[in-house]
């Protein structure tokens, strides 16, 4: 797991908390901010997953080239 995936999970979790707090406090601005943070967190997690996938492919290619 890389830094982007971890930070994305944190951002998404904070966003969920803000969204719920906004709902409970009847604060549409806080609720909207929470939704924005949730989306930003998901995007960052996805970017981290893509980096992990690229690293995995790179390691496999390097290993195959070393064996050739």
C-alpha positions in Angstrom: 0.0 0.0 0.0 1.4 3.3 -1.0 1.2 6.9 0.4 -1.6 7.9 -2.0 -3.8 5.0 -1.0 -3.4 5.7 2.7 -3.9 9.5 2.4 -6.9 8.8 0.2 -8.5 6.6 2.8 -7.9 9.2 5.5 -9.4 12.0 3.3 -12.4 9.8 2.5 -13.0 8.9 6.1 -12.8 12.6 7.2 -15.2 13.4 4.4 -17.7 10.8 5.6 -17.5 12.3 9.1 -18.0 15.8 7.9 -20.9 14.7 5.7 -22.6 13.0 8.7 -21.9 16.0 11.0 -23.5 18.3 8.4 -26.5 16.1 8.2 -26.9 16.0 12.0 -26.3 19.7 12.4 -28.4 20.6 9.4 -25.4 22.3 7.8 -25.6 22.0 4.0 -22.1 23.6 3.5 -20.4 21.1 5.9 -22.3 18.2 4.3 -21.2 19.4 0.8 -17.6 19.7 2.0 -17.8 16.2 3.3 -19.0 14.9 0.0 -16.2 16.7 -1.8 -13.7 15.2 0.6 -15.1 11.7 0.0 -14.7 12.1 -3.7 -11.2 13.5 -3.4 -10.3 10.6 -1.2 -11.6 8.1 -3.7 -9.7 9.7 -6.5 -6.5 9.7 -4.5 -7.0 6.0 -3.6 -7.6 5.1 -7.2 -4.4 7.0 -8.2 -2.5 5.0 -5.5 -4.0 1.7 -6.8 -2.9 2.6 -10.4 0.6 3.4 -9.1 0.7 0.0 -7.4 -0.4 -1.7 -10.6 2.3 0.1 -12.6 5.0 -0.9 -10.0 3.9 -4.5 -10.1 4.1 -4.6 -13.9 7.5 -2.8 -13.8 8.9 -5.4 -11.3 7.6 -8.3 -13.5 9.2 -6.8 -16.6 12.5 -6.2 -14.8 12.5 -9.8 -13.5 11.8 -11.1 -16.9 14.6 -9.1 -18.5 17.0 -10.2 -15.8 16.2 -13.8 -16.6 16.6 -13.4 -20.3 
